[in-house]
Structure formats: C-alpha cells, structure tokens
C-alpha cells in the first residue's frame, strides 16, 4: 500500500506543479485536480497490480489523459491550453514514475 500512496503523492505533486506553472491557480480547480489525479492514479495502479496487464499501461495512460481532460473541461470549460497542459502533466508524471520505479520499464515495454 505504501508504494501506491507514494506513487499517488508524486503524481499529484508533479501534475499539480505543471498546472501551476501553466497558471491554473484557482483553489477549487486545484482541489478538484488533486482528487481526480489521486482517483485515476490509484485506480490504474490497483487495476494493473490485480490483473497483471502491465503491457496495457500506455493505452490506459492515454485513456486516463482523455478522462482527466473530460473532467477538467466539464468543470472549467474545454480549450486547447487545458488539453495540452493535461497531456504534458500526465507525460511528466508518467516519466517521473518510470524514474521512481525503474523495474516498471521492463513490464511496460
């Protein structure tokens, strides 16, 4: 469980920092971002661990990017900037996760 919470913490931290740098600074949006990222991160990692379908990780990551953009857009309006920042934030947290857990590279690729 500690591994899941550590990964979740860093996902929220990295993606939150990317959104902050992109000037998304309203407290209500950031609180929603924390909730959405924690939910998607924990769901994805529990699903992968329980099923062992690690080779689906990239496909599921793209699905999560789209899901997160949908939630952000429904909450705060759809626009290109939000889409680009969502993809960039998720890419950064995914790459950070590969650095944090190097053994995952062998399972994914």
N, C-alpha and C positions, 0 to 999 in steps of 0.2 A: 504494500500500500504506500510506503514511503516513496518508492520510485515514481508512482503515479502522481502523488502530490508534488514532488519535486519538479517533474516534467510540466505539470499544470501551472505551477508557480512561475517557471521560466517562460512558458508560453504566454501567460498573461502579461508578464513583465516586458518581454520583447515586443509583443504586438501592441501593448499599450504605449510603449516608447515610440514606436513607428507612428501610431496615430497622433500622439502628442507632437511629434516633430512635423506632422502634416497639418498642425493647427486645429485638431479636433480636441477642444479643451473644455467643453461643457460637462459639468459633473454628472448630469443624468445620462448623457451619451457614454461617458467613460464607465459609469457603473454598469450600464447595460452591456458594454463591451467586455467587462470582466466576467459577468455572468455567462454571456454567450460563449466566450473562449474557454472558460472553465468547463462548461457543459459539453462542448464539442470535443475538447481535448480528452477529458475523462472518458467520454463515450467511445471515442475512437480507440484509445489505448486499451480499454477493457474489452472491446469487441475483438481487437487484434490478438490480445493475450488469450482470450477464451476460445477463439476459433483457430488460431494459428495461421490465419490467412495473411501473413505479412507481405506476400507478393502483391496484394491488393492495395497496399499503402498509398502509392502515388495516385491511383484512381480515387480512393477515398479522400485523400487530401484535396484534390480538385473539387470533389463533391462538397466538402466542408467549406472551401473558399466560396463556392456559389451559395451555399446555405447561409453563411455568415453575411455575405453581401445582401442577400434577400432580407435577412432580419434587420440589418443596418438601414437598408433602403426603406423598408416598411416603417421603421421607426423615425427616420430623419430625411427621407427623400432619396431617390435614386439619381446618381450623377457619375460622370466618368472619374472624377477625382476619388470618390469613395471606392469605386471598383478597383482602381489602380492601387490605392493605399491598402485595401483589403488583401489583394494578391501579394503585394510587396511585404506586408506584415506577416502573412502566413508563410511566405517563402523564407523570410528571415528566421521565423521561429522553427520552421522545419529544418533548415540548415544548422541552426543552433542546437536543435535536438540531436542531429547526427554527430555534432561535436561532443555533446554531453554524453551520448550513448553510442560510442563508435561500433559496438557489436551489431547495432541495428542495420548498418550498411550491408552486411552480408545477408541478412534476412530479406531486405527490401530489393536489392539489386541483383 
